[in-house]
Amino acid sequence: MQTTTLAEIAAATRGRVVAADPAAPVTGIAYDSRRVAPGDLFVALNGEGRDGHDFAPSAIGAGAVAVLASRPLDVPAVVVDDPLTALGELARAHIGGLPDLDVIALTGSSGKTSTKDLIAQVLEHAAPTVYTEGSFNNEIGLPLTALEATGATRHLVLEMGARGQGHITYLTRITPPRIGVVLNVGTAHAGEFGGPDMTAKAKGELVEALPAAADGGVAVLNADDVRVAAMADRTGARVVTFGMDRSARVHASDVALNELGRASFTLHTPDGDARVVLQVVGEHQVSNALAAAAVAEAVGMETEEIANALSAAVPLSEGRMRVTTRPDGVTVVNDAYNANTDSVSAALRALAHLGRDTRGRTFALLGEMRELGAGSAEEHRKVGALAAELGVDVVAAVGTDEARALAQGYGTGALVLPDKAAARAWLGECRFTEGDVVLVKGANSLRLGELADALAAT
């Protein structure tokens, strides 16, 4: 974060400095009192039954310059109407003071974090880039990421999540993007949105927020997803398409998977063709890579440079197709950060491919997918049926009703484990041998990634 002062923060947030020197410098932002560093502004947020104001004294004791608070405290503070809203206002003012910054935002039902990581690594080859850490893509994470940009930053890559209508619009007001990417419209959070059409309506808020083509706005849309492709009618920005279809501006051909499940393909752009050999696992990563290539092409990178950068990109975020082969030859695939029908299906296909090459058994520890709405049981049955169709040897479903539906979809032999503790015990009883591949996937709230990490380290 660039150094600012309490007075400048108060001006940006329409607040007032209380019991502090307005000229005091601020060098960072923190919302967790346990992670405060000297020079930080502590943002007193509410959440999970806790009031951030209660931790103000400990934050000041740890070196915070002041607290962004909704009421006067017995400590130095900038008092505002609402600290969360003020955090967004502060980020908006900060971004407005960086005229050379190019803001790229992306959304979608699945693949956001993996694609964001690819985009960031490709753009870093061209100029200094700041990007969302992990999936910190909400009204807290997005402004905190934006505040990390400095005068030297040229690209700000932001993942935008949504839990309902209007959420993406709110985030785009904090960090107005020039380039907006929509990956797909799937089943993730379908229960909250009310179905795929309503999901598309919410995701399309991103392209509606873009500047007109004459002002440099670019909408990067997935030509392979009909709901995403239709968003071209909702924006005045220049539309750039990506996908497997040859009609897409940026597309792929000659896709092949190696023994590690990593894809290679020929990248086609209007500038030319180049071969890409990905370091990330799964055929579904080709679409993610094409989205990244379309963004890179939109900022002026040449095809050969894009291909080289994609070929060098590695997994950055935890719980996304992290593949570890243990010394005993057992391979563990940790894709447990989150789950929906599309992402679980992609992970199962990657598992089946890895199993064919290792010639070992394939195990799928699948936690329930959450927030899928009224069709949740049927979506779980589809996933179980796909696992059976792909020839996955062992399926264990973690949860209750939806887990039983998944097991029913798989058929005879599928296990149902009630919770994480039961899953841990089951893994401990398995006798994995050289060549076996174990996929761990499920809703983040189940915390199965911890089991995957432990299994990989065993």
C-alpha positions in Angstrom: 0.0 0.0 0.0 1.2 3.5 -0.7 1.7 5.7 2.3 -1.2 8.0 3.1 -2.4 10.0 6.1 -5.3 9.8 8.5 -6.5 13.1 7.0 -6.5 11.7 3.5 -8.3 8.6 4.7 -11.0 10.8 6.5 -11.5 12.8 3.3 -11.9 9.7 1.1 -14.4 8.1 3.6 -16.3 11.2 4.6 -15.1 10.5 8.2 -13.4 12.5 10.9 -10.2 12.0 12.8 -10.6 11.6 16.5 -7.9 11.5 19.2 -5.2 11.3 16.6 -2.8 13.4 14.5 -4.4 13.9 11.1 -0.9 14.0 9.6 0.0 10.6 11.0 1.2 8.3 8.2 -0.6 5.0 7.4 1.3 2.3 5.6 -1.1 -0.7 5.6 -4.6 -1.9 6.3 -5.7 -4.8 8.6 -9.0 -6.2 9.6 -7.8 -8.9 11.9 -6.2 -7.6 15.1 -4.0 -10.6 15.2 -2.3 -9.6 12.0 -1.8 -5.9 12.6 1.6 -4.5 11.7 3.0 -1.2 12.9 1.7 1.6 10.7 -1.6 -0.1 9.9 -5.1 1.3 9.9 -7.3 -1.3 11.7 -10.7 -1.7 10.1 -13.3 -2.6 12.8 -15.6 -5.0 10.9 -18.5 -7.1 12.3 -18.8 -10.8 11.6 -19.5 -14.2 13.0 -21.0 -12.8 16.2 -18.0 -10.5 16.8 -17.7 -6.7 16.8 -14.4 -5.5 15.5 -14.6 -2.5 17.7 -13.9 -4.8 20.7 -10.5 -5.5 19.3 -9.5 -1.9 18.8 -7.3 -1.7 21.9 -5.3 -4.8 21.0 -4.9 -3.5 17.4 -3.5 -0.2 18.7 -1.3 -2.1 21.1 0.1 -4.0 18.1 1.1 -0.8 16.4 -2.0 0.3 14.5 -2.0 4.1 13.9 -5.7 4.3 14.3 -9.0 2.4 13.9 -11.6 2.9 11.1 -14.6 2.8 13.4 -18.3 3.6 13.4 -18.2 5.3 16.8 -15.6 7.2 18.9 -13.4 4.9 20.9 -10.8 5.4 23.6 -8.1 5.1 21.0 -7.1 7.1 17.9 -9.7 6.6 15.2 -11.2 7.7 11.9 -15.0 7.7 12.6 -17.2 6.9 9.7 -20.9 5.8 9.2 -19.9 2.2 8.3 -16.4 0.8 8.3 -17.1 -1.7 5.5 -18.5 0.9 3.2 -15.7 3.2 4.1 -13.2 0.5 3.2 -14.7 0.4 -0.3 -14.7 4.2 -0.6 -11.0 4.3 0.4 -10.1 1.8 -2.2 -12.1 3.7 -4.8 -10.3 6.9 -4.0 -7.0 5.1 -4.1 -7.6 3.6 -7.5 -8.8 7.0 -8.8 -5.3 8.3 -8.0 -3.5 5.8 -10.2 -4.2 6.9 -13.8 -1.8 4.4 -15.3 -3.5 1.4 -13.7 -5.4 -1.0 -15.9 -8.2 -2.8 -14.0 -9.1 -6.3 -15.2 -12.1 -8.1 -13.4 -13.4 -11.6 -13.9 -16.3 -13.6 -12.7 -18.0 -16.9 -13.4 -19.6 -19.9 -11.7 -16.4 -21.9 -11.6 -12.8 -21.6 -12.4 -12.4 -17.9 -11.3 -9.4 -18.4 -9.0 -7.5 -20.7 -11.4 -8.1 -18.3 -14.3 -7.2 -15.3 -12.2 -3.9 -16.9 -11.3 -3.2 -17.6 -15.0 -4.1 -14.0 -16.0 -1.9 -12.5 -13.3 1.1 -14.6 -14.2 0.8 -13.9 -17.9 0.4 -10.1 -17.4 3.3 -10.1 -15.0 5.5 -10.9 -18.1 4.5 -7.5 -19.5 4.3 -5.2 -16.5 4.0 -5.1 -12.7 0.8 -6.7 -11.7 -1.3 -7.0 -8.4 -4.0 -9.6 -8.1 -6.5 -11.1 -5.7 -5.0 -13.5 -3.2 -6.7 -16.9 -3.3 -10.5 -16.3 -3.5 -10.5 -13.1 -1.5 -13.1 -11.8 -3.9 -15.8 -10.1 -1.8 -16.6 -6.7 -0.4 -13.7 -7.1 2.0 -11.1 -8.8 -0.1 -11.5 -6.7 -3.2 -10.8 -3.3 -1.7 -7.9 -4.7 0.3 -6.4 -6.1 -2.9 -7.0 -2.8 -4.7 -5.2 -0.9 -1.9 -2.1 -3.0 -2.6 -1.7 -1.3 -6.0 1.0 1.5 -6.3 2.1 4.0 -8.8 4.3 1.3 -10.3 1.5 -1.2 -10.8 0.2 -1.4 -14.4 -2.3 -4.3 -14.1 -4.8 -4.9 -11.3 -6.5 -8.4 -11.7 -9.5 -8.8 -9.5 -11.7 -11.8 -9.0 -15.3 -10.8 -8.3 -17.6 -13.2 -6.5 -21.4 -12.8 -5.9 -24.0 -14.2 -3.7 -26.9 -12.4 -5.3 -28.1 -9.7 -7.6 -26.3 -6.3 -7.3 -23.2 -7.7 -5.6 -20.9 -7.5 -8.7 -22.3 -4.0 -9.5 -21.2 -2.9 -6.0 -17.7 -4.3 -6.5 -17.3 -2.6 -9.9 -18.2 0.7 -8.3 -15.2 0.3 -6.0 -12.8 -0.7 -8.7 -14.2 0.2 -12.2 -12.8 -2.3 -14.6 -11.7 -1.6 -18.2 -11.6 -5.3 -19.1 -14.3 -7.7 -17.8 -14.1 -11.5 -18.2 -17.1 -13.8 -17.8 -16.0 -17.5 -17.7 -19.3 -19.5 -17.4 -22.7 -19.8 -15.9 -23.1 -23.0 -14.0 -24.7 -24.5 -10.9 -22.6 -22.8 -8.2 -24.8 -20.8 -5.8 -27.8 -21.7 -7.9 -29.9 -21.9 -4.7 -29.0 -18.3 -3.8 -29.4 -16.9 -7.3 -32.6 -18.8 -8.1 -31.4 -20.7 -11.2 -29.0 -20.4 -14.1 -30.8 -17.5 -15.8 -30.7 -15.4 -12.6 -27.1 -16.4 -12.2 -26.4 -15.1 -15.7 -28.2 -11.9 -14.9 -25.9 -11.4 -11.8 -22.7 -12.3 -13.6 -23.6 -10.0 -16.5 -23.5 -7.0 -14.2 -19.7 -7.1 -14.9 -20.0 -6.4 -18.6 -22.7 -3.8 -18.0 -20.2 -1.9 -15.9 -17.5 -1.7 -18.6 -16.7 1.5 -20.5 -17.8 1.8 -24.1 -15.6 0.5 -26.8 -14.6 4.0 -27.8 -13.3 4.5 -24.2 -11.3 1.3 -24.2 -13.8 -1.1 -22.7 -13.3 -4.8 -23.5 -15.7 -7.7 -22.6 -14.0 -11.1 -22.7 -16.7 -13.7 -23.1 -16.7 -17.5 -23.3 -18.1 -18.4 -26.8 -18.7 -22.0 -25.6 -21.3 -20.9 -23.0 -24.5 -19.7 -24.6 -25.5 -17.7 -21.5 -22.2 -15.9 -21.4 -22.0 -15.4 -25.2 -25.5 -13.7 -25.0 -24.0 -11.1 -22.7 -22.5 -9.4 -25.7 -25.9 -7.6 -26.0 -25.6 -6.2 -22.5 -22.4 -4.1 -23.0 -21.2 -1.3 -25.1 -17.6 -2.5 -24.7 -15.7 -4.2 -27.5 -16.4 -7.9 -27.3 -13.6 -10.5 -27.5 -14.5 -14.1 -27.5 -12.5 -17.2 -26.4 -13.3 -20.9 -26.6 -12.8 -24.1 -28.4 -15.0 -23.1 -31.2 -13.0 -21.9 -34.2 -15.3 -18.9 -34.5 -13.9 -17.5 -31.2 -11.3 -14.7 -31.6 -9.0 -16.6 -29.3 -9.3 -20.4 -29.6 -7.4 -23.7 -29.3 -6.8 -26.7 -31.4 -4.8 -30.0 -31.2 -5.5 -30.4 -27.4 -3.6 -33.3 -25.8 -3.0 -34.5 -22.2 0.3 -35.8 -21.0 0.7 -38.6 -18.4 0.4 -36.0 -15.6 -2.9 -34.7 -16.8 -1.5 -31.5 -18.1 -2.8 -30.1 -21.4 -1.0 -28.8 -24.4 -2.6 -27.1 -27.3 -2.1 -24.7 -30.2 -3.2 -21.2 -29.3 -4.8 -19.2 -32.1 -5.2 -15.4 -32.0 -5.5 -12.8 -34.8 -1.8 -12.1 -34.2 -0.8 -15.7 -35.0 -0.4 -19.2 -33.6 1.8 -20.7 -30.9 2.1 -23.9 -28.9 1.2 -23.9 -25.2 2.2 -26.6 -22.7 0.4 -26.0 -19.4 1.8 -26.8 -15.9 -1.7 -26.9 -14.4 -3.7 -30.1 -14.3 -6.9 -30.9 -16.1 -8.3 -30.5 -19.6 -10.7 -27.9 -18.3 -7.7 -25.6 -17.8 -7.5 -25.1 -21.5 -10.6 -22.9 -21.4 -9.1 -21.0 -18.4 -5.9 -20.5 -20.4 -7.8 -19.2 -23.4 -9.5 -16.6 -21.2 -6.1 -15.5 -19.9 -4.8 -15.3 -23.5 -7.8 -13.2 -24.6 -7.0 -10.7 -21.8 -3.3 -10.6 -22.6 -4.2 -10.1 -26.3 -6.5 -7.2 -25.3 -3.7 -5.4 -23.4 -1.4 -5.8 -26.4 0.8 -8.8 -25.7 1.9 -10.9 -28.7 0.9 -14.5 -29.2 4.3 -16.0 -28.7 4.8 -14.1 -25.5 1.4 -15.1 -24.3 2.1 -18.8 -25.1 5.4 -18.7 -23.3 3.9 -17.1 -20.2 1.0 -19.6 -20.1 3.5 -22.4 -20.4 5.4 -21.1 -17.4 2.4 -20.5 -15.2 2.0 -22.7 -12.1 -0.8 -23.3 -9.6 -0.8 -20.4 -7.1 -3.9 -20.9 -4.8 -4.4 -23.6 -2.3 -7.1 -26.3 -3.0 -7.2 -25.9 -6.7 -6.0 -29.1 -8.5 -2.9 -29.3 -6.4 -1.3 -32.6 -7.4 1.3 -34.2 -5.1 3.0 -37.5 -5.8 4.3 -39.0 -2.5 7.6 -40.9 -2.3 5.6 -44.2 -2.2 4.1 -43.4 -5.6 0.6 -42.4 -4.4 -0.8 -39.3 -6.0 -3.0 -36.9 -4.1 -5.2 -34.3 -5.9 -6.3 -31.5 -3.6 -9.2 -29.7 -5.3 -11.1 -29.2 -2.1 -11.5 -25.4 -1.9 -15.0 -25.5 -3.3 -17.4 -27.6 -5.4 -20.2 -27.4 -7.9 -21.3 -29.8 -10.6 -19.0 -28.4 -13.3 -15.9 -28.3 -11.2 -16.4 -31.7 -9.7 -17.0 -33.2 -13.1 -13.8 -31.6 -14.4 -11.9 -32.9 -11.4 -13.3 -36.5 -11.9 -12.2 -36.4 -15.5 -8.7 -35.4 -14.5 -8.7 -38.2 -11.9 -9.7 -40.8 -14.5 -6.9 -39.6 -16.8 -4.3 -39.7 -14.1 -5.4 -43.2 -13.1 -5.1 -44.5 -16.6 -1.5 -43.3 -16.8 -0.4 -44.5 -13.4 -2.3 -47.8 -13.9 -3.3 -47.6 -10.2 -6.7 -47.4 -8.5 -8.7 -44.2 -8.5 -10.3 -42.9 -5.3 -12.7 -40.0 -5.1 -13.5 -38.5 -1.7 -16.3 -36.2 -2.6 -17.9 -33.8 -0.1 -21.4 -32.4 -0.7 -21.8 -29.5 -3.0 -23.6 -26.7 -1.3 -26.0 -23.9 -2.4 -27.3 -25.7 -5.5 -31.0 -25.1 -4.7 -34.0 -27.3 -5.4 -32.1 -29.5 -7.9 -29.3 -30.3 -5.5 -30.0 -34.0 -5.1 -30.2 -34.5 -8.9 -26.9 -32.7 -9.4 -25.3 -35.0 -6.8 -26.7 -38.0 -8.6 -25.2 -36.8 -11.9 -21.8 -36.4 -10.3 -22.0 -40.0 -8.9 -23.1 -41.3 -12.3 -20.2 -39.6 -14.0 -17.8 -41.1 -11.5 -19.2 -44.6 -12.4 -19.1 -43.8 -16.2 -15.4 -42.7 -15.9 -14.6 -45.9 -14.1 -13.5 -44.4 -10.8 -12.7 -47.4 -8.6 -13.8 -46.1 -5.1 -16.2 -43.3 -4.3 -16.8 -42.0 -0.8 -19.3 -39.2 -0.3 -19.2 -37.0 2.7 -22.4 -35.5 4.2 -26.0 -36.4 4.6 -28.9 -36.4 2.1 -26.9 -35.0 -0.9 -24.0 -37.5 -0.1 -26.5 -40.3 -0.2 -27.8 -39.0 -3.6 -24.2 -39.0 -4.9 -23.7 -42.5 -3.8 -26.9 -43.6 -5.4 -25.8 -42.1 -8.7 -22.5 -44.1 -8.5 -24.2 -47.3 -7.6 -23.1 -50.4 -5.7 -20.0 -50.0 -3.5 -20.2 -46.2 -2.9 -19.6 -45.2 0.7 -21.4 -42.5 2.6 -19.4 -40.8 5.4 -21.3 -38.5 7.7 -18.6 -35.9 8.3 -14.9 -34.9 8.1 -14.0 -37.0 11.1 -15.4 -40.1 9.5 -13.6 -39.2 6.2 -10.3 -38.9 8.1 -10.9 -42.3 9.7 -11.7 -43.9 6.4 -8.6 -42.5 4.7 -6.6 -43.9 7.6 -8.0 -47.4 6.9 -7.3 -47.3 3.2 -4.2 -49.1 2.1 -3.0 -47.1 -0.8 -0.3 -48.5 -3.1 2.0 -47.3 -5.7 0.1 -45.8 -8.7 -3.1 -45.1 -6.8 -4.6 -41.6 -7.3 -6.8 -40.0 -4.6 -9.0 -37.0 -5.4 -10.3 -34.9 -2.5 -13.1 -32.5 -3.5 -16.1 -30.8 -1.8 -17.7 -27.6 -0.4 -15.1 -25.5 1.4 -17.2 -25.5 4.6 -16.4 -29.2 5.0 -12.7 -28.4 5.2 -11.7 -31.6 3.4 -8.6 -29.8 2.1 -7.0 -30.3 5.5 -7.4 -34.1 4.9 -5.9 -33.8 1.5 -2.9 -31.9 2.8 -2.4 -34.5 5.6 -2.6 -37.3 3.1 -0.2 -35.7 0.7 2.3 -35.3 3.6 1.9 -38.8 4.9 
